[in-house]
Amino acid sequence: MNSLITSNYSRVKLSLIYLPAFLIIAIVLFLYIRDALCAESYIQIQKDHFFFLNSKLSQYPSIQNNLTRLGNALIILSFLSIFVIRAPKIWECLASSLFISLIICFILKNMFAVPRPAAIYDHGSFTTIGKVLTGHNSTPSGHSLTVFAVLTVLLFAFMPKKQVYQILWSGLILIIGLAVVLTRVGVGAHHPLDVILGSALGFIIGVTGILINQKYNIWIWINNKKYYPFFIFTFLMCSVTMVFKIIDENLFIFYLSLICLIVSLYKITTLYVKK
């Protein structure tokens, strides 16, 4: 599997970022034309869309509350933990992508300092699900950025050879991604443009992570069994964290994450002991 994924990644080109980059530029130009580059105008121009989406999506609170957690790196990476053994190349690209996304997200959130919906709207005028976020760090959506960075790495890892299957696979990934990132509006944590910008940036960063690993072997040690104790310890700590999350919030997705971590922990420990 790892050799097939490496071969797929070798076909990834820089030109793949042109479309999402164009989308970001188009949004910026639209905001500029509408004189909405300041935080207040940026919020007002999408106010009606936020209330509409929030009112519709929040009708399914359990689904929204579970799906939105996939934007948490701990949760989404738990589901991919088995690939440390089966396809370490995926984790090499994920490491680069998520490291970049962490830096980019921190810089942009502090640069734009856009208030979250709960910081400006009356709490009775829309629905919040889960923790109420009231900071001035709404743009871009970090959850959306993380989701699309991870999905982009998976998209090209398992890209089929036939064009018709490529279209179907890409469409499936896009639908899954949109279903997850729109929950950020559904739970009342972000404005619509926050998740669109975060998603586009996530795709660009995912491709960038793959391109970096084409040229540099920064994370090649992930494929070395000598470093398995690091992952054993990490998976163990993540499992403990997940148990506390289950005790605190008791969400179904936490149980699934814990199961994935336990299976991966068992597999990697067994392989290391047999080394």
N, C-alpha and C positions, 0 to 999 in steps of 0.2 A: 504493500500500500504506500509506503513512504517513497519508494522510487517513482511510482506513478504520480504522486502529488508533486514531487520535485520536478518531474517532467512538465506537469501542468503549469507550475509556477514559472518555469523557464520561458513560457509563451506570453507571460504578462508584460505589457508594454506601457510606457509612460503616457501614450496617447489615450489610454483608458480614463485618465482624469479630466480630459477636456470637457466632456459633457457635464459632470457635476460642477466643475469650475465655472462653466458658462452659466449654469443655474444660479450659482452664488452671485456672479457678476450681474445677472439679470435682476435678481432680487434687490441688490444694492442700488442699481440704476432706478428700479421702480420706486424704492424708498426715497431716493434723491429727487426724482421728478415730483413725488408727492410731498416733498419737504418733510420727510418722516425719518430722518437719520438721527434725530435726538430721541432719547428714551421715551419721553412723554408722547410724542407723535407716533413713534414706532408702536407703542401699546394701543393708542387710540385707533390706528388704521386697521387693526385686526380685532378690535374689541368684539364686534358682532359675531365674527367667525369663532372666536374663543367661546363665547356664551352658547352658540349653537352646538358646537362640537361637544362641549362639556356637558350640556343638558342631554344630548343623545347618548354619548358613551357612558356617562355615569349611571345610566339605567341598569348597567350590569356591573355592580361594584365589586363582586367577588372576582370576576374575570379580569377586570381592570387592575385590581390590587395585586393579583398574582402575576399577570403578564408584565406589568410595569417593573417588577423586580428583576427581570432579565436584563435591564439596563445597568444593574449593579454588577460590576466585574466579578465579584466573588460568586454570584449566582450563575451567571452565564458560563464562566470558566469551569465551574464545578461539573457542568454537563459535558464539557470537553476534556475533562481530566484524563480520561482513558487514552486520549491521543498522545499523551506523553510517552506511552509505551508503543502504541500502534502506529502513530504517524507524528514523530517528534518535529518534522519539518513544519507542521501546522503551528506548533507552539513556538518555534523559532520566529515565524512571521508574526504571530500574535504578540510576542514579547516586544518586538520592534514597534508594531502598530500601537499597542496600548501605552508604551512609554512615551511615544510622540503625542498621542491623544491626551495624556495626562498633562503634558507641558502646554500644548495648544489650548486646551480647555481652560486651564488655570489663567493663562495670559488673557484670553478673550473675555472670559467672565468678569475679570477685574477691570479690563479696559472699558467694556461697554456698561457695566454696572446697571443693567436693566432690572427694575423691580419685578418680582414674581407676582402672579395674579393675586395671591392672598395678601400681598403688601399694599395693593392699591384699590382692590374692589372690596365692597362690603361682603363679608363671609356668608351672609344669607342670600346673596344674589347668584351664587353658583355653588357647585358641589365640590367638596374636597374629600378625598378618600385616603386614609392613612395619615401620616404625619403632615401637619400643615406647615408649608415652607413659606417664609416671609422675607427672605433675604433679597439683596439686590445683585443677584448673580444668575439671572434667568437665561441670558443669551451667550452662547448657544446651549442647547440642552446636552448636558454631559451624558445622560443615559442614552440619548439618540445617537450621539457620536460613538459611544462604546458599542452599541448594538450593531451599527452599520460597519464599524471597523472590523468587528468579529465576523459578521456575516459575509463581508467582502473577502476575507481570508478563506472562509469556508466555500464561498462561491467558486473561486478559482481553483481551490484544492480539488474539488470533485466535479469540475467542469467536464461534461460529456464531450465526445469527439464529434458526433453528428450534430449538424446545425439545428435541426428541429428539437432535439433534446436540450441543446444549449439554451434555446429560447424558453422552453418549458421550465428548465432548472432556474434560469435567471428570473423568470416571472414568479416562480414559487418563493425564491429568496426575497424578492422585492415585496411580495404580499406579506410574508412573515414579518419582514422588517417594519413595514408601515403599520401592521396590526399592533406591533409592540410599541413603536415610538408614539403613536397616537394616544396611547394610554397616558402619556405624560400630560396631555390636554384633558383627558377623561378624569384623571385624579386631581386636576386643578393645580398642577405644579408648574406648567409652562404655557406660554402663548404659542399659537400654531407655527409662526415663523421660526420660533426657537428650535422646534423639532425638525423642520425642513432644512434649516441651515446646519443643524447638528448632524443630520443624516447625510447630507452632501459632503460635509467635512469628513465624516466617518468613512465614507467610501474612498475619498482621496487618501486618507491616512492609511486605510487598509491596503490599497494598492502601493503606497509608498513603503509600507512595511515589507511587502513582498519584494519590491525592487531593491531595497536595502539588503535583504538576505540573498538576493541574486549575486550581489557584488561583494558583500562582507560576511564572514562566518562568525559574527559576534556571539551568536547563541548556540554554536555547534556543540557545546558541552552538554546541552539538554539531551542529546542522543548518546551520552556516555553513561554507562551503568554505574561508574564510580561516583556519580553525583546523585544517584537515586535516593540516598539518605535525606538529601535536601527536600526532595519531593515527598518522601514518606512523612517527614516532619511537617511540611507545609500542608499536606492533605489531612494530617491528623489535627492540626490546629484549626483548619477550615471546618472540619467535621464537628469539632467542639463548638466553634462559633455558630454553626448551623443548628446545633442542639439548643443553644441559648435563644436563637431566633425563633425556633419552634415553640419554645416555652413562652417567649414574649408575645409572639403574634399568631402562631399556629396556622400558618398559611400552607396550602397544599404544595406549592412550588418548593418550599423549604424541605419538605419530606423527599421530593424527587431529587433535589440537589444533594441531600445527605446520602441517599442510596447510591448515587453516582460516585460520590467521594469514597464511600466505603468499598464499593466494588473496585475502584481504581487503586485504593490503598492496599487492598488484599492482593491484587494482581502485581503491583509494583514491588510489594514486600516479598512476595513469593519468588519473583524473578531475581531480586537482589540476593536473597538467601541462597538460591541455586547457582549463583554466579561462580 
